[in-house]
């Protein structure tokens, strides 16, 4: 039986881990410092608790890291400090340069790093996200087998570390920024009482995020994760001398929704929070 560690079982991580269990793996998780929501998810999906990160590093053949991008390097350092020498899949929305640093951190402990990128919603009976993988070709099949027959569709990318991260941020820099722009456009129209006319224009198009106002509160609730991802997208753009201002601006807008973390705000509150002062961030 393959033993897998999941860091950490949030809504995406827990659902991905559950798919690995369906393929016969035992999935470990570390309750230390986790909230009740995380504990409830881990129990619901049948994940096995361990006493600490040292125990996970000692027992796991493969560790999956699915955490907010701002924490990705710290999480990798903590795993390396446990002398982990297995396969480490970094499935976080980070830039190619960031995942290269993570690879360097884990190589110091003897681990093999695979670059991963999840595109889509958490897997379920009706949803099948793609897990793109790049890295050492001899180790990729082990991760692919982990999700054989599950709702997670694995896709391999040639070119080594950084390819999966580049694909993820190429997609999310559009997807998330366009959601943010749609919300800001709607907020401006609402301030002037012309939101109905704006929606009429948007709904006359084949597809438009502007017409999906019910999604704005969902964006706000996820801003604490999307903001750091947009900053990583900005880094990725800058690394290849492309303009990064739009991604930086989207992150700045998302900062205004930080107070709605994992909440269920209505549309009115979502728009009101766009008027709030952004939190101070040290330069």
C-alpha positions in Angstrom: 0.0 0.0 0.0 1.3 3.4 -0.9 1.3 5.8 2.0 0.5 9.5 1.2 0.8 12.6 3.4 -1.4 15.6 2.6 -0.4 19.1 3.6 -3.0 20.4 4.3 -6.5 19.0 3.9 -8.4 22.2 3.0 -11.4 22.0 0.6 -9.1 21.1 -2.3 -6.5 19.1 -0.5 -9.0 16.9 1.4 -10.9 16.1 -1.8 -7.7 15.2 -3.7 -6.6 13.1 -0.8 -9.9 11.2 -0.8 -9.4 10.3 -4.5 -6.0 8.8 -3.6 -7.7 6.7 -0.9 -10.1 5.4 -3.6 -7.1 4.1 -5.4 -6.0 2.1 -2.3 -3.5 4.5 -0.7 -3.4 5.3 3.0 -3.5 9.1 3.5 -1.9 10.7 6.5 -2.5 14.2 7.8 -1.2 16.2 10.7 -3.8 17.8 13.0 -1.2 20.1 14.8 -2.4 23.7 14.5 -5.4 22.9 12.3 -8.8 24.3 12.8 -12.0 22.3 13.5 -13.1 22.7 9.8 -10.0 20.9 8.7 -10.4 18.2 11.3 -14.0 17.6 10.2 -12.9 17.3 6.5 -10.1 14.9 7.4 -12.6 12.7 9.4 -15.2 12.8 6.7 -12.7 11.7 4.0 -11.2 8.9 6.2 -7.7 10.4 6.5 -5.4 9.0 9.2 -4.0 11.4 11.8 -0.3 11.4 12.8 1.4 12.7 15.8 3.4 15.3 14.0 5.2 16.2 10.7 8.2 14.0 11.7 5.9 10.9 11.7 4.4 11.8 8.4 7.9 12.3 6.8 9.0 9.0 8.2 6.0 7.0 7.0 4.9 8.7 3.7 6.1 7.5 0.3 4.6 10.6 -1.3 3.7 13.9 0.3 1.2 16.3 -1.5 1.5 20.0 -0.7 -1.8 21.8 -1.4 -1.7 25.0 0.7 -2.0 28.8 0.2 0.8 29.8 -2.2 2.2 32.3 0.4 3.0 29.3 2.7 4.4 27.0 0.1 8.1 27.6 0.7 7.7 27.5 4.5 5.8 24.2 4.3 8.6 22.8 2.1 11.2 23.9 4.6 9.4 22.3 7.5 9.2 19.0 5.5 12.9 19.2 4.6 13.8 19.8 8.3 12.3 16.3 9.0 14.8 14.7 6.6 12.1 13.6 4.2 13.5 11.6 1.3 10.4 10.5 -0.6 8.5 12.1 -3.4 7.2 15.6 -2.7 4.4 17.0 -5.0 4.1 20.7 -4.8 0.6 21.3 -6.1 0.5 25.0 -5.2 -0.2 28.0 -7.4 3.4 29.4 -7.4 5.7 30.7 -10.0 8.2 28.6 -11.8 11.0 30.4 -9.9 9.3 29.6 -6.6 8.8 25.9 -7.3 12.5 25.8 -8.4 13.4 27.2 -4.9 11.2 24.6 -3.3 12.9 21.9 -5.3 16.3 23.1 -4.0 15.0 23.1 -0.4 13.8 19.5 -0.6 16.8 18.2 -2.5 18.8 19.1 0.6 17.0 16.3 2.5 17.1 13.8 -0.3 13.6 14.3 -1.5 12.4 14.3 -5.2 10.2 17.2 -6.1 7.4 17.0 -8.7 5.8 20.2 -9.9 2.0 19.9 -9.8 -0.9 22.1 -10.8 -4.6 21.5 -10.1 -7.0 23.1 -12.6 -10.7 22.9 -11.8 -12.9 22.5 -8.8 -12.4 19.9 -6.0 -13.0 16.4 -7.3 -16.4 14.9 -6.6 -19.0 12.6 -8.2 -19.7 15.3 -10.8 -16.4 17.2 -11.0 -13.1 15.9 -12.4 -10.2 18.4 -12.1 -7.0 17.9 -13.9 -3.7 17.5 -12.1 -0.8 18.5 -14.3 2.6 17.1 -13.4 6.1 17.9 -14.5 9.5 16.8 -13.2 11.8 13.8 -13.1 10.2 11.4 -15.6 11.1 8.2 -13.6 9.0 9.3 -10.6 6.0 10.8 -12.4 4.3 7.3 -13.0 4.1 6.8 -9.2 2.0 9.9 -8.8 -0.1 9.0 -11.9 -0.9 5.6 -10.4 -2.0 7.2 -7.2 -5.0 8.6 -9.0 -5.7 5.8 -11.4 -9.5 5.3 -11.8 -10.3 8.3 -9.7 -12.0 11.6 -10.5 -8.6 13.3 -10.7 -7.3 13.4 -14.3 -3.6 13.4 -14.4 -1.7 15.1 -17.3 2.0 14.9 -17.8 4.1 17.9 -19.1 7.5 17.6 -20.7 10.2 20.0 -19.7 10.8 19.4 -16.0 10.2 21.5 -12.9 8.3 24.7 -13.5 6.2 23.6 -16.4 3.1 22.7 -14.4 3.4 25.9 -12.4 3.7 28.0 -15.5 0.6 26.4 -17.0 -1.4 27.0 -13.8 -0.5 30.6 -13.5 -1.0 31.2 -17.2 -4.6 30.0 -16.7 -5.3 31.5 -13.3 -3.9 35.0 -14.2 -6.7 35.3 -16.7 -9.4 33.4 -14.8 -9.1 35.1 -11.5 -8.2 38.6 -12.7 -11.2 38.6 -15.0 -13.5 37.6 -12.1 -12.1 40.5 -10.1 -12.5 43.0 -13.0 -16.1 41.8 -13.5 -16.9 42.5 -9.8 -15.3 45.9 -9.9 -17.2 46.8 -13.0 -20.4 45.8 -11.5 -19.7 47.7 -8.3 -19.1 50.9 -10.3 -22.4 50.4 -12.2 -24.2 49.7 -8.9 -22.9 53.0 -7.5 -24.6 54.8 -10.3 -27.7 52.7 -10.5 -27.1 51.3 -13.9 -26.3 47.7 -12.9 -29.4 46.4 -14.6 -28.3 47.9 -17.9 -24.8 46.6 -17.5 -26.2 43.1 -16.9 -28.4 43.4 -20.0 -25.3 44.2 -22.1 -23.3 41.3 -20.6 -26.2 38.8 -20.9 -26.4 39.7 -24.6 -22.9 38.3 -25.1 -22.3 34.6 -25.5 -20.3 34.4 -22.2 -19.4 37.1 -19.7 -18.3 37.0 -16.1 -20.2 40.3 -15.7 -23.4 38.3 -15.9 -22.4 36.0 -13.1 -23.0 38.3 -10.2 -23.8 35.4 -7.8 -20.1 34.5 -8.2 -18.8 37.7 -6.8 -19.3 36.7 -3.1 -17.5 33.5 -3.8 -14.6 35.4 -5.2 -14.6 37.6 -2.0 -14.6 34.5 0.3 -11.6 33.1 -1.6 -9.7 36.4 -1.8 -7.2 35.3 1.0 -6.0 32.5 -1.3 -6.5 34.2 -4.7 -4.5 37.3 -3.7 -1.2 35.5 -3.1 -1.8 33.5 -6.2 -2.1 36.7 -8.3 1.2 37.9 -6.7 2.8 34.7 -7.8 1.4 35.2 -11.3 2.9 38.7 -11.3 6.3 37.2 -10.3 6.0 34.7 -13.1 5.2 37.4 -15.6 8.1 39.6 -14.4 10.5 36.6 -14.6 10.1 36.6 -18.4 9.9 40.4 -18.8 6.1 40.5 -19.3 3.9 43.2 -17.8 2.8 42.2 -14.3 0.7 45.3 -13.4 -2.7 43.7 -14.0 -1.9 40.7 -11.7 -0.6 43.1 -9.1 -3.7 45.2 -9.4 -6.0 42.2 -9.1 -4.2 41.2 -5.9 -4.6 44.7 -4.5 -8.4 44.5 -5.1 -8.5 41.1 -3.5 -6.8 42.5 -0.4 -9.9 44.5 0.3 -11.9 41.3 0.7 -9.5 39.7 3.2 -12.0 40.3 6.0 -14.5 37.9 4.3 -12.2 34.9 4.4 -14.2 31.7 4.0 -17.4 33.6 4.8 -20.7 33.5 2.9 -21.3 37.2 2.2 -24.2 38.5 0.2 -23.7 40.6 -2.9 -24.4 43.9 -1.0 -21.7 43.2 1.6 -19.3 42.0 -1.1 -19.6 45.3 -3.0 -19.4 47.4 0.2 -16.1 45.8 1.1 -14.6 47.0 -2.1 -14.8 50.5 -0.6 -12.8 49.5 2.5 -9.2 50.5 2.9 -6.8 47.8 2.0 -4.6 46.4 4.8 -1.1 47.8 5.1 1.5 45.5 3.7 5.2 46.1 4.4 7.3 46.8 1.3 
